[in-house]
Amino acid sequence: MKNKILILCIILGLTASSCSSETTEKEQLETKTPTNKAIEKNNEDNKNVSNDVEKNSDSNEKQEQQITKNENSEPNEFDGGIFKYKFLEGSVASSTLSVSDDYIDNLSKFDCNAKFDCEYIANTDYAYNIYAKTVMNWTEEEKKSVTKAIELINEKAKDCKFNMPKTVSFIKTKGLVEGGASYTRGQTIILSSELFSVEQDFLNKIVAHELFHVYSRYNEKHREKLYTPLKFKRVKNFSLPDSLKDLKISNPDATDLNYYITLEHNGEQKNFITVIFSQAPFNKDKNLNFFDYLTVKLLNVDIKGDTAKPITVNGESVLVDIDKTNFMKQVKANTNYVIHPEEISAENFSLWVTTKDINASTQGGFKIKHPDVITSLIEIMKTIK
């Protein structure tokens, strides 16, 4: 099995020297990367999703009875300090995940093929049936593990007065749909069951990372301000080139692609937008997870006023590898998970939460490369009301 660090370096177009082999940095990089076990299980489970959905498409009531004993009851709400939290299960969880939003409403053909085993999401009932197959009940031990992560966040942020949503929900799944990765929807954090077999420190990093996405979405009008330390700017108008629309791989945590960055490339200053896509249509017969298709590139764009337009050469969009530019230096990357300013910011927030002193070396000799960009993010978060 190939080293996951190297696989993601290839995906991101990074050179081997850009990828540290230190354990701490591995963990940071794997924050949104499913375990090999989760990927294998996801591939196996997805074989049966389409048949299961077809069999059960007219029997939501029966499905709901099988998922949980108390699925229609209001879940208990707990006090996490800077926000309240609750654990969702059953039909409540499935309904939360299948709601129409910027993610569900803008899925590409590849997304539908690879994640939902269909050509398009015809209605919320179809999405509900898919999510009902992956939602799981919580154990008390798992709840305690999440609570410990929340306590760590509260201890670090209790005096910062961050503008958090009143309540954050948690859902546990089998890891279907998003290939075993952790993600968020609305004010809900979705965690794969595989995560509860790892150490608490790793789960702390994941929960902190995902919480930033919830915070960012709740303060959506301030996102450009949040991304200022990374030197990203927003335009109102941008559309993917036709060649990428059907092949786009959607990230539920970063649905807004309208952020560009100015970088050096071939001795010139150029504008780019990060894009995630597959280089080929999804092939179910190959039994691959969508992560096996994932490619990250920089799309060269022309900025005129409030519009970003993809630049073409001989009718083809200009796509550039990240390591062919000064991207990593420009954003002051502290980890290699740099597919969108939202994800870079979430990594920085997670490092702030889980590192006692971001300016000092941690156990094992790991030192955060750019603590200043983390400090800038936190100071901006304190100003948002």
C-alpha contacts under 8 A as a table, 3 or more apart, distances in Angstrom:
res1	aa1	res2	aa2	distance
2	K	6	L	7.29
2	K	7	I	6.82
3	N	6	L	5.44
3	N	7	I	6.35
4	K	7	I	4.94
4	K	8	L	6.17
5	I	8	L	5.36
5	I	9	C	6.15
5	I	19	C	6.89
5	I	21	S	7.73
5	I	26	K	6.79
5	I	29	L	7.39
6	L	9	C	4.89
6	L	10	I	6.21
6	L	16	A	7.13
6	L	19	C	7.42
7	I	10	I	5.23
7	I	11	I	6.31
8	L	11	I	4.81
8	L	12	L	6.03
9	C	12	L	5.12
9	C	13	G	5.91
9	C	14	L	4.87
9	C	15	T	6.78
9	C	16	A	7.00
9	C	18	S	7.98
9	C	19	C	6.89
9	C	336	N	7.75
10	I	13	G	5.02
10	I	14	L	6.12
10	I	15	T	7.70
11	I	14	L	7.76
11	I	294	L	6.81
11	I	295	T	5.25
11	I	296	V	5.94
12	L	295	T	6.96
12	L	296	V	5.23
12	L	297	K	6.94
12	L	321	D	7.21
12	L	322	I	6.46
12	L	339	I	7.63
13	G	296	V	7.41
13	G	297	K	7.48
13	G	321	D	4.98
13	G	322	I	5.40
13	G	323	D	5.79
14	L	18	S	6.22
14	L	19	C	7.68
14	L	321	D	7.64
14	L	322	I	6.40
14	L	323	D	5.04
15	T	18	S	5.39
15	T	19	C	7.32
15	T	323	D	6.61
16	A	19	C	5.61
17	S	20	S	7.28
19	C	336	N	7.17
20	S	25	E	6.55
20	S	26	K	7.60
21	S	25	E	7.10
21	S	26	K	6.73
22	E	25	E	5.53
22	E	26	K	6.33
22	E	366	F	7.59
23	T	26	K	4.98
23	T	27	E	6.37
24	T	27	E	5.25
24	T	28	Q	6.48
24	T	366	F	6.94
25	E	28	Q	4.94
25	E	29	L	6.17
25	E	335	T	6.76
26	K	29	L	5.17
26	K	30	E	6.15
27	E	30	E	5.07
27	E	31	T	6.39
27	E	202	F	6.87
28	Q	31	T	5.41
28	Q	205	K	7.64
28	Q	335	T	6.45
28	Q	337	Y	7.96
28	Q	347	E	7.47
29	L	32	K	7.33
29	L	33	T	7.35
29	L	335	T	6.31
29	L	336	N	5.99
29	L	337	Y	5.70
30	E	33	T	4.60
30	E	34	P	7.27
31	T	182	S	7.77
31	T	202	F	7.99
31	T	205	K	7.08
31	T	206	I	5.52
31	T	209	H	7.62
32	K	181	A	5.26
32	K	182	S	5.69
32	K	183	Y	7.63
32	K	206	I	7.61
33	T	180	G	7.54
33	T	181	A	5.53
33	T	182	S	7.87
34	P	38	A	5.95
34	P	39	I	6.36
34	P	179	G	6.60
34	P	180	G	4.70
34	P	181	A	4.81
34	P	182	S	7.86
35	T	38	A	5.07
35	T	39	I	6.32
35	T	180	G	7.19
35	T	194	E	7.61
36	N	39	I	5.08
36	N	40	E	6.21
37	K	40	E	5.22
37	K	41	K	6.12
38	A	41	K	5.06
38	A	42	N	5.91
38	A	175	G	6.74
38	A	179	G	7.30
38	A	180	G	5.43
38	A	194	E	6.60
39	I	42	N	4.97
39	I	43	N	6.18
39	I	179	G	6.01
39	I	180	G	6.29
39	I	289	N	6.54
40	E	43	N	5.20
40	E	44	E	6.34
41	K	44	E	5.11
41	K	45	D	6.01
42	N	45	D	5.13
42	N	46	N	5.94
42	N	174	K	7.97
42	N	175	G	6.52
42	N	176	L	5.58
42	N	179	G	6.07
42	N	180	G	6.97
42	N	289	N	7.33
43	N	46	N	5.29
43	N	47	K	6.76
43	N	287	N	6.24
43	N	288	L	6.46
43	N	289	N	5.97
44	E	47	K	5.63
44	E	48	N	7.74
45	D	48	N	5.79
45	D	49	V	6.66
45	D	176	L	7.56
46	N	49	V	5.00
46	N	50	S	7.55
46	N	117	D	7.91
46	N	176	L	7.29
47	K	50	S	7.25
48	N	51	N	5.46
48	N	52	D	6.00
49	V	52	D	5.08
49	V	53	V	6.03
49	V	117	D	7.39
49	V	130	I	7.09
49	V	133	K	7.64
50	S	53	V	5.22
50	S	54	E	6.20
50	S	117	D	6.06
50	S	118	C	7.88
51	N	54	E	5.16
51	N	55	K	6.16
52	D	55	K	5.15
52	D	56	N	6.13
53	V	56	N	5.11
53	V	57	S	5.46
53	V	126	Y	7.57
53	V	129	N	5.94
53	V	130	I	6.52
54	E	57	S	5.29
55	K	58	D	7.63
56	N	59	S	5.00
56	N	60	N	6.80
56	N	63	Q	7.41
56	N	129	N	7.48
57	S	60	N	6.75
57	S	125	D	7.71
57	S	126	Y	7.11
57	S	129	N	6.72
59	S	62	K	5.42
59	S	63	Q	6.45
60	N	63	Q	5.07
60	N	64	E	6.12
60	N	129	N	7.44
61	E	64	E	5.21
61	E	65	Q	6.45
62	K	65	Q	5.27
62	K	66	Q	6.57
63	Q	66	Q	5.25
63	Q	67	I	6.48
63	Q	132	A	7.51
64	E	67	I	5.35
64	E	68	T	7.11
64	E	71	E	7.50
64	E	90	G	6.52
64	E	91	S	5.80
64	E	132	A	7.89
65	Q	68	T	6.40
65	Q	69	K	7.10
66	Q	69	K	7.87
67	I	71	E	7.54
67	I	89	E	8.00
67	I	90	G	5.20
67	I	91	S	7.57
67	I	132	A	7.64
67	I	135	V	7.87
67	I	136	M	7.39
67	I	137	N	7.77
68	T	71	E	5.33
68	T	89	E	6.96
68	T	90	G	5.29
68	T	137	N	6.85
70	N	73	S	5.47
70	N	90	G	7.86
71	E	89	E	6.00
71	E	90	G	4.72
71	E	91	S	5.69
71	E	92	V	6.27
72	N	90	G	7.72
72	N	91	S	6.82
72	N	92	V	6.53
75	P	86	K	6.39
75	P	87	F	6.51
75	P	88	L	6.48
76	N	86	K	6.01
76	N	87	F	7.48
77	E	84	K	6.47
77	E	85	Y	5.57
77	E	86	K	4.76
77	E	87	F	7.92
78	F	84	K	5.44
78	F	85	Y	5.21
78	F	86	K	6.09
79	D	83	F	6.67
79	D	84	K	4.54
79	D	85	Y	6.51
80	G	83	F	5.28
80	G	84	K	5.03
80	G	85	Y	6.44
80	G	147	T	7.78
80	G	150	I	6.32
80	G	151	E	6.66
80	G	154	N	6.88
81	G	84	K	6.87
81	G	151	E	7.87
81	G	154	N	5.84
81	G	158	K	7.07
82	I	154	N	5.99
82	I	157	A	7.50
82	I	158	K	6.18
82	I	161	K	7.78
82	I	162	F	7.77
82	I	164	M	7.04
83	F	164	M	6.51
83	F	165	P	6.68
83	F	166	K	5.41
83	F	167	T	5.68
83	F	168	V	6.97
84	K	166	K	6.08
84	K	167	T	4.56
84	K	168	V	6.27
85	Y	167	T	5.20
85	Y	168	V	4.71
85	Y	169	S	5.47
85	Y	170	F	7.52
86	K	167	T	7.51
86	K	168	V	6.65
86	K	169	S	4.91
86	K	170	F	6.25
87	F	138	W	7.53
87	F	143	K	7.78
87	F	169	S	5.77
87	F	170	F	4.85
87	F	171	I	6.18
88	L	92	V	6.35
88	L	93	A	5.22
88	L	169	S	6.63
88	L	170	F	5.97
88	L	171	I	5.36
89	E	92	V	5.95
89	E	93	A	4.92
89	E	94	S	7.71
89	E	135	V	6.86
89	E	136	M	6.51
89	E	137	N	5.55
89	E	138	W	7.44
89	E	171	I	6.66
89	E	172	K	7.78
90	G	93	A	5.43
90	G	94	S	6.30
90	G	132	A	7.25
90	G	135	V	6.61
90	G	136	M	7.16
90	G	137	N	7.21
91	S	94	S	4.90
91	S	95	S	5.84
91	S	132	A	7.18
92	V	95	S	5.28
92	V	96	T	6.18
93	A	96	T	5.07
93	A	97	L	6.36
93	A	135	V	6.87
93	A	171	I	6.45
94	S	97	L	5.27
94	S	98	S	6.21
94	S	128	Y	5.60
94	S	129	N	7.83
94	S	131	Y	5.36
94	S	132	A	5.28
94	S	135	V	6.69
95	S	98	S	5.18
95	S	99	V	6.23
95	S	128	Y	6.11
96	T	99	V	5.70
97	L	128	Y	7.34
97	L	131	Y	6.77
97	L	185	R	6.90
98	S	104	I	7.61
98	S	124	T	5.76
98	S	125	D	7.73
98	S	127	A	5.18
98	S	128	Y	5.07
98	S	131	Y	7.02
99	V	104	I	7.57
99	V	124	T	6.61
100	S	103	Y	7.74
100	S	104	I	5.70
100	S	105	D	6.14
100	S	124	T	7.10
101	D	104	I	5.48
101	D	105	D	5.74
102	D	105	D	5.41
102	D	106	N	6.07
102	D	255	T	6.60
103	Y	106	N	5.48
103	Y	107	L	6.35
103	Y	250	S	7.30
103	Y	251	N	7.67
103	Y	252	P	5.56
103	Y	255	T	6.25
104	I	107	L	5.70
104	I	121	I	7.94
107	L	110	F	7.97
107	L	111	D	5.67
107	L	112	C	6.53
107	L	120	Y	7.94
107	L	250	S	6.46
108	S	111	D	5.04
108	S	112	C	6.35
108	S	245	K	6.54
108	S	246	D	5.15
108	S	247	L	6.58
108	S	248	K	5.84
108	S	249	I	7.09
108	S	250	S	7.33
109	K	112	C	5.21
109	K	113	N	6.15
109	K	119	E	6.12
109	K	120	Y	6.55
109	K	246	D	4.94
109	K	247	L	6.72
109	K	248	K	7.94
110	F	113	N	5.06
110	F	114	A	5.88
110	F	246	D	5.95
110	F	247	L	5.22
110	F	248	K	6.61
110	F	249	I	6.81
110	F	278	S	7.80
110	F	281	P	6.34
110	F	282	F	6.01
111	D	114	A	5.32
111	D	115	K	5.49
111	D	116	F	7.17
111	D	247	L	7.82
111	D	248	K	7.25
111	D	249	I	5.89
111	D	250	S	6.70
112	C	115	K	5.53
112	C	116	F	4.91
112	C	117	D	5.99
112	C	118	C	5.31
112	C	119	E	5.67
112	C	120	Y	5.48
112	C	121	I	6.91
113	N	116	F	5.89
113	N	117	D	4.58
113	N	118	C	5.02
113	N	119	E	5.79
113	N	120	Y	7.76
113	N	282	F	6.35
114	A	117	D	5.84
114	A	282	F	6.09
114	A	284	K	7.63
114	A	289	N	7.43
114	A	290	F	5.91
115	K	176	L	7.69
115	K	177	V	4.58
115	K	178	E	6.58
115	K	179	G	7.83
115	K	290	F	7.45
116	F	121	I	7.95
116	F	127	A	7.69
116	F	130	I	6.89
116	F	177	V	6.39
118	C	121	I	7.04
121	I	124	T	7.44
121	I	126	Y	6.68
121	I	127	A	6.79
122	A	126	Y	6.76
123	N	126	Y	5.68
123	N	127	A	6.92
124	T	127	A	5.04
124	T	128	Y	5.95
125	D	128	Y	4.90
125	D	129	N	6.22
126	Y	129	N	5.24
126	Y	130	I	6.46
127	A	130	I	5.15
127	A	131	Y	6.22
128	Y	131	Y	5.18
128	Y	132	A	5.92
129	N	132	A	5.03
129	N	133	K	6.63
130	I	133	K	5.48
130	I	134	T	7.19
131	Y	134	T	5.27
131	Y	135	V	6.20
131	Y	177	V	7.82
132	A	135	V	5.49
134	T	173	T	5.02
134	T	174	K	4.93
134	T	175	G	6.67
134	T	176	L	5.78
135	V	171	I	7.25
135	V	172	K	6.09
135	V	173	T	4.41
135	V	174	K	6.55
136	M	171	I	7.75
136	M	172	K	5.49
136	M	173	T	5.13
136	M	174	K	6.78
137	N	172	K	6.88
138	W	142	E	6.36
138	W	143	K	6.69
138	W	172	K	6.77
139	T	142	E	5.25
139	T	143	K	6.40
140	E	143	K	5.08
140	E	144	K	6.24
141	E	144	K	5.02
141	E	145	S	6.32
142	E	145	S	5.03
142	E	146	V	6.38
142	E	196	F	6.67
143	K	146	V	5.22
143	K	147	T	6.08
144	K	147	T	4.92
144	K	148	K	6.19
145	S	148	K	5.17
145	S	149	A	6.56
145	S	196	F	7.90
145	S	200	Q	6.86
145	S	203	L	7.87
146	V	149	A	5.13
146	V	150	I	6.32
146	V	203	L	7.67
146	V	204	N	7.83
146	V	207	V	7.59
147	T	150	I	4.99
147	T	151	E	6.11
148	K	151	E	5.03
148	K	152	L	6.35
148	K	204	N	7.76
149	A	152	L	5.20
149	A	153	I	6.44
149	A	200	Q	7.78
149	A	203	L	7.00
149	A	204	N	4.65
149	A	207	V	6.55
149	A	208	A	7.57
150	I	153	I	5.05
150	I	154	N	6.12
150	I	204	N	7.86
150	I	207	V	7.64
151	E	154	N	5.06
151	E	155	E	6.08
152	L	155	E	5.18
152	L	156	K	6.38
152	L	204	N	7.62
152	L	353	V	7.34
152	L	354	T	7.73
153	I	156	K	5.26
153	I	157	A	6.00
153	I	208	A	6.87
153	I	353	V	5.97
154	N	157	A	5.08
154	N	158	K	5.14
155	E	158	K	5.65
156	K	159	D	7.83
156	K	353	V	6.12
157	A	160	C	5.21
157	A	161	K	7.37
157	A	162	F	7.51
157	A	353	V	7.92
158	K	161	K	6.76
160	C	382	K	5.85
161	K	382	K	6.28
162	F	381	M	6.19
162	F	382	K	5.55
162	F	384	I	7.18
162	F	385	K	7.52
163	N	215	Y	7.49
163	N	219	N	7.65
163	N	381	M	7.82
163	N	382	K	7.90
163	N	384	I	6.43
163	N	385	K	5.50
164	M	215	Y	5.75
164	M	218	Y	7.25
165	P	168	V	6.87
165	P	187	Q	7.40
165	P	215	Y	7.01
165	P	218	Y	6.47
167	T	187	Q	7.43
168	V	187	Q	5.35
168	V	188	T	5.72
168	V	189	I	7.45
168	V	214	V	7.90
169	S	187	Q	6.39
169	S	188	T	4.52
169	S	189	I	6.20
170	F	188	T	5.59
170	F	189	I	4.89
170	F	190	I	5.88
170	F	191	L	7.44
171	I	188	T	7.21
171	I	189	I	6.30
171	I	190	I	4.79
171	I	191	L	6.24
172	K	190	I	5.89
172	K	191	L	5.00
172	K	192	S	5.69
172	K	193	S	6.11
173	T	176	L	7.26
173	T	190	I	7.11
173	T	191	L	6.30
173	T	192	S	4.98
173	T	193	S	5.88
174	K	180	G	7.37
174	K	192	S	5.70
174	K	193	S	5.70
174	K	194	E	7.74
175	G	178	E	6.53
175	G	179	G	5.79
175	G	180	G	3.85
175	G	181	A	6.73
175	G	191	L	7.77
175	G	192	S	4.91
175	G	193	S	7.02
175	G	194	E	7.83
176	L	179	G	5.52
176	L	180	G	6.15
177	V	180	G	7.70
178	E	181	A	5.66
178	E	182	S	7.79
178	E	183	Y	7.97
179	G	289	N	6.53
179	G	290	F	7.00
179	G	291	F	7.16
180	G	192	S	5.88
180	G	194	E	7.83
181	A	191	L	7.55
181	A	192	S	6.82
182	S	189	I	7.64
182	S	190	I	5.74
182	S	191	L	5.02
182	S	192	S	6.31
182	S	206	I	7.56
182	S	210	E	7.46
183	Y	189	I	6.13
183	Y	190	I	5.37
183	Y	191	L	7.04
183	Y	210	E	6.41
183	Y	252	P	6.68
183	Y	253	D	6.32
184	T	187	Q	7.20
184	T	188	T	5.52
184	T	189	I	4.51
184	T	190	I	5.65
184	T	210	E	6.52
184	T	213	H	6.86
184	T	214	V	6.83
184	T	252	P	6.52
184	T	253	D	5.91
185	R	188	T	5.30
185	R	189	I	6.72
185	R	190	I	7.77
185	R	214	V	7.77
185	R	252	P	6.65
185	R	253	D	7.24
186	G	214	V	6.65
186	G	217	R	7.08
186	G	218	Y	7.97
187	Q	214	V	5.28
187	Q	217	R	7.90
187	Q	218	Y	7.54
188	T	214	V	7.08
189	I	207	V	7.88
189	I	210	E	6.40
189	I	211	L	7.21
189	I	214	V	7.60
191	L	195	L	7.05
192	S	195	L	5.73
192	S	196	F	7.98
193	S	196	F	5.85
193	S	197	S	7.88
194	E	197	S	5.78
194	E	198	V	7.67
195	L	198	V	5.65
195	L	203	L	6.72
196	F	199	E	7.70
196	F	203	L	7.58
198	V	202	F	6.71
198	V	203	L	7.19
199	E	202	F	5.55
199	E	203	L	6.71
200	Q	203	L	5.07
200	Q	204	N	6.12
201	D	204	N	5.05
201	D	205	K	6.54
201	D	354	T	7.97
202	F	205	K	5.24
202	F	206	I	6.47
203	L	206	I	5.04
203	L	207	V	6.12
204	N	207	V	5.33
204	N	208	A	6.15
204	N	354	T	7.06
205	K	208	A	5.24
205	K	209	H	6.07
205	K	350	S	5.54
205	K	351	L	7.39
205	K	353	V	7.80
205	K	354	T	6.38
206	I	209	H	5.06
206	I	210	E	6.14
206	I	350	S	7.49
207	V	210	E	5.17
207	V	211	L	5.93
208	A	211	L	5.04
208	A	212	F	6.45
208	A	346	A	7.82
208	A	349	F	7.06
208	A	350	S	4.94
208	A	353	V	6.80
209	H	212	F	5.46
209	H	213	H	7.08
209	H	346	A	4.88
209	H	347	E	5.88
209	H	349	F	6.56
209	H	350	S	4.88
210	E	213	H	5.23
210	E	214	V	6.67
210	E	346	A	7.10
211	L	214	V	5.05
211	L	215	Y	6.16
212	F	215	Y	4.92
212	F	216	S	5.91
212	F	345	S	7.88
212	F	346	A	5.36
212	F	349	F	6.75
212	F	350	S	7.90
213	H	216	S	5.00
213	H	217	R	6.05
213	H	253	D	6.18
213	H	342	E	7.36
213	H	346	A	6.67
214	V	217	R	5.25
214	V	218	Y	6.14
215	Y	218	Y	5.10
215	Y	219	N	6.24
216	S	219	N	5.05
216	S	220	E	5.72
216	S	222	H	7.86
216	S	223	R	6.49
217	R	220	E	4.76
219	N	222	H	5.59
219	N	223	R	6.87
219	N	384	I	7.90
220	E	223	R	5.33
221	K	224	E	7.60
222	H	225	K	5.29
222	H	226	L	6.35
222	H	384	I	7.45
223	R	226	L	4.85
223	R	227	Y	6.22
224	E	227	Y	5.12
224	E	228	T	6.31
224	E	232	F	7.37
224	E	233	K	6.31
224	E	234	R	6.35
225	K	228	T	5.18
225	K	380	I	7.40
226	L	229	P	7.27
226	L	345	S	7.82
226	L	377	L	6.36
226	L	380	I	6.47
226	L	381	M	7.14
227	Y	230	L	5.44
227	Y	231	K	6.66
227	Y	232	F	5.83
227	Y	233	K	7.59
227	Y	341	P	6.31
227	Y	342	E	7.47
227	Y	345	S	7.12
227	Y	377	L	7.89
228	T	231	K	5.04
228	T	232	F	6.03
228	T	233	K	7.37
229	P	232	F	7.90
229	P	331	V	7.46
229	P	373	V	5.88
229	P	376	S	6.36
229	P	377	L	6.63
230	L	330	Q	7.04
230	L	331	V	4.46
230	L	332	K	7.12
230	L	341	P	7.12
230	L	373	V	7.56
231	K	261	I	6.37
231	K	262	T	7.95
231	K	330	Q	7.38
231	K	331	V	6.66
232	F	259	Y	6.03
232	F	260	Y	5.50
232	F	261	I	4.81
232	F	262	T	7.87
232	F	341	P	7.17
233	K	259	Y	5.39
233	K	260	Y	5.49
233	K	261	I	6.44
234	R	258	N	5.60
234	R	259	Y	4.40
234	R	260	Y	6.30
235	V	238	F	7.13
235	V	258	N	5.56
235	V	259	Y	6.43
235	V	260	Y	7.69
235	V	306	D	4.87
235	V	307	T	5.66
235	V	308	A	6.58
236	K	258	N	6.73
236	K	306	D	5.52
236	K	307	T	6.21
237	N	258	N	7.03
237	N	306	D	6.29
237	N	307	T	4.58
237	N	308	A	6.22
238	F	257	L	7.69
238	F	258	N	5.88
238	F	307	T	6.07
238	F	308	A	5.17
238	F	309	K	6.44
239	S	308	A	7.95
239	S	309	K	7.46
240	L	244	L	6.30
240	L	245	K	5.99
240	L	310	P	7.49
241	P	244	L	5.63
241	P	245	K	6.49
241	P	310	P	6.68
241	P	317	S	7.19
242	D	245	K	5.29
242	D	246	D	7.73
243	S	246	D	7.32
243	S	247	L	7.69
244	L	247	L	5.07
244	L	248	K	5.77
244	L	277	F	6.94
245	K	248	K	5.49
247	L	277	F	5.40
247	L	278	S	5.30
247	L	279	Q	7.08
247	L	280	A	7.16
247	L	281	P	6.60
248	K	275	V	7.89
248	K	276	I	6.14
248	K	277	F	4.27
248	K	278	S	6.51
249	I	276	I	5.59
249	I	277	F	4.81
249	I	278	S	6.77
249	I	294	L	7.27
250	S	254	A	7.92
250	S	255	T	6.76
250	S	276	I	7.42
251	N	254	A	5.31
251	N	255	T	5.97
252	P	255	T	5.96
253	D	342	E	7.58
253	D	343	E	7.92
254	A	257	L	7.34
254	A	340	H	7.11
254	A	342	E	6.22
254	A	343	E	7.61
256	D	259	Y	7.59
257	L	273	I	7.29
257	L	274	T	7.61
257	L	275	V	7.67
258	N	273	I	7.50
258	N	308	A	7.86
259	Y	273	I	6.23
259	Y	341	P	7.89
260	Y	271	N	6.40
260	Y	272	F	5.34
260	Y	273	I	4.64
260	Y	274	T	7.58
261	I	271	N	5.58
261	I	272	F	5.43
261	I	273	I	6.59
262	T	269	Q	6.42
262	T	270	K	5.46
262	T	271	N	4.41
262	T	272	F	6.35
263	L	269	Q	5.51
263	L	270	K	5.46
263	L	271	N	6.27
263	L	272	F	7.32
263	L	325	T	6.39
263	L	326	N	6.08
263	L	327	F	6.36
263	L	330	Q	7.44
264	E	267	G	6.11
264	E	268	E	5.41
264	E	269	Q	4.72
264	E	270	K	6.26
264	E	325	T	5.51
264	E	326	N	5.80
265	H	268	E	5.31
265	H	269	Q	6.40
265	H	270	K	6.65
265	H	324	K	6.61
265	H	325	T	5.04
265	H	326	N	7.51
266	N	325	T	7.88
270	K	300	N	7.08
270	K	301	V	7.80
271	N	300	N	5.83
271	N	301	V	5.53
271	N	302	D	6.61
271	N	303	I	7.34
272	F	298	L	5.60
272	F	299	L	5.19
272	F	300	N	4.55
272	F	301	V	5.53
273	I	298	L	5.58
273	I	299	L	5.12
273	I	300	N	6.70
273	I	301	V	7.04
274	T	296	V	7.06
274	T	297	K	5.93
274	T	298	L	4.64
274	T	299	L	6.11
274	T	339	I	6.41
274	T	340	H	6.20
275	V	296	V	5.79
275	V	297	K	5.58
275	V	298	L	6.17
275	V	299	L	6.55
275	V	339	I	7.55
276	I	294	L	6.72
276	I	295	T	5.63
276	I	296	V	4.66
276	I	297	K	6.70
276	I	339	I	7.49
277	F	293	Y	7.74
277	F	294	L	5.83
277	F	295	T	5.36
277	F	296	V	6.65
278	S	281	P	6.96
278	S	293	Y	5.12
278	S	294	L	5.27
278	S	295	T	5.77
279	Q	293	Y	6.98
279	Q	294	L	7.91
279	Q	295	T	7.13
280	A	293	Y	7.53
282	F	290	F	7.83
282	F	293	Y	7.97
283	N	286	K	5.73
283	N	287	N	7.56
283	N	288	L	7.87
284	K	287	N	5.61
284	K	288	L	7.27
288	L	292	D	6.27
289	N	292	D	5.52
289	N	293	Y	7.50
290	F	293	Y	5.28
290	F	294	L	6.47
291	F	294	L	4.98
296	V	321	D	7.85
296	V	339	I	6.73
297	K	319	L	5.92
297	K	320	V	5.66
297	K	321	D	5.41
297	K	322	I	6.42
298	L	319	L	5.48
298	L	320	V	4.98
298	L	321	D	6.29
298	L	322	I	6.38
299	L	310	P	6.96
299	L	317	S	7.39
299	L	318	V	5.98
299	L	319	L	4.76
299	L	320	V	6.51
300	N	310	P	6.01
300	N	311	I	5.81
300	N	317	S	7.58
300	N	318	V	5.48
300	N	319	L	6.31
300	N	320	V	7.44
301	V	308	A	5.78
301	V	309	K	5.20
301	V	310	P	4.26
301	V	311	I	5.16
302	D	308	A	5.55
302	D	309	K	5.14
302	D	310	P	6.23
302	D	311	I	6.15
303	I	306	D	7.20
303	I	307	T	5.79
303	I	308	A	4.64
303	I	309	K	6.54
304	K	307	T	5.40
304	K	308	A	6.54
304	K	309	K	7.98
310	P	317	S	6.50
310	P	318	V	7.64
311	I	317	S	5.88
311	I	318	V	6.20
312	T	315	G	5.39
312	T	316	E	4.95
312	T	317	S	4.36
312	T	318	V	5.82
313	V	316	E	5.25
313	V	317	S	6.46
313	V	318	V	6.77
320	V	324	K	6.88
321	D	324	K	5.45
321	D	325	T	7.48
322	I	325	T	5.76
322	I	326	N	7.80
322	I	327	F	6.31
322	I	328	M	7.83
323	D	326	N	7.07
323	D	327	F	7.23
323	D	328	M	7.78
326	N	329	K	5.42
326	N	330	Q	5.99
327	F	330	Q	5.02
327	F	331	V	6.20
328	M	331	V	5.54
328	M	332	K	5.87
328	M	333	A	5.38
329	K	332	K	4.95
329	K	333	A	6.76
330	Q	333	A	7.92
332	K	369	K	7.86
332	K	370	H	6.01
332	K	373	V	6.91
333	A	336	N	6.88
333	A	338	V	7.36
333	A	344	I	7.24
333	A	369	K	7.73
333	A	370	H	7.18
334	N	347	E	7.80
334	N	348	N	7.11
334	N	368	I	6.29
334	N	369	K	5.70
334	N	370	H	6.14
335	T	338	V	7.42
335	T	344	I	7.86
335	T	347	E	7.19
337	Y	343	E	6.88
337	Y	344	I	6.48
337	Y	347	E	7.56
338	V	341	P	7.02
338	V	343	E	6.30
338	V	344	I	5.27
339	I	343	E	6.57
339	I	344	I	7.46
340	H	343	E	5.31
340	H	344	I	6.42
341	P	344	I	5.03
341	P	345	S	6.04
342	E	345	S	5.22
342	E	346	A	6.17
343	E	346	A	4.96
343	E	347	E	6.18
344	I	347	E	5.17
344	I	348	N	6.35
345	S	348	N	5.04
345	S	349	F	6.19
345	S	377	L	7.55
346	A	349	F	5.07
346	A	350	S	6.11
347	E	350	S	5.07
347	E	351	L	6.21
348	N	351	L	5.11
348	N	352	W	6.28
348	N	373	V	7.83
348	N	374	I	5.46
348	N	377	L	7.90
349	F	352	W	5.05
349	F	353	V	6.30
349	F	374	I	6.84
349	F	377	L	7.67
349	F	378	I	7.52
350	S	353	V	5.15
350	S	354	T	6.12
351	L	354	T	5.29
351	L	355	T	5.65
351	L	358	I	7.55
352	W	355	T	5.56
352	W	356	K	7.78
352	W	358	I	6.53
352	W	374	I	6.82
353	V	356	K	7.75
355	T	358	I	5.81
355	T	362	T	7.60
357	D	360	A	5.53
357	D	361	S	7.98
358	I	361	S	7.77
358	I	367	K	7.81
358	I	368	I	6.34
358	I	371	P	5.80
359	N	367	K	7.59
359	N	368	I	6.99
359	N	371	P	6.00
360	A	367	K	6.35
360	A	368	I	7.67
361	S	365	G	5.51
361	S	366	F	5.45
361	S	367	K	4.34
361	S	368	I	7.28
362	T	365	G	5.63
362	T	366	F	5.31
362	T	367	K	6.15
363	Q	366	F	6.77
368	I	371	P	6.03
370	H	373	V	5.95
370	H	374	I	7.28
371	P	374	I	5.18
371	P	375	T	6.29
372	D	375	T	5.04
372	D	376	S	6.17
373	V	376	S	5.08
373	V	377	L	6.32
374	I	377	L	5.16
374	I	378	I	6.35
375	T	378	I	5.24
375	T	379	E	6.21
376	S	379	E	5.20
376	S	380	I	6.26
377	L	380	I	5.18
377	L	381	M	6.22
378	I	381	M	4.99
378	I	382	K	6.32
379	E	382	K	5.17
379	E	383	T	6.75
380	I	383	T	5.30
380	I	384	I	6.76
381	M	384	I	5.44
382	K	385	K	7.89
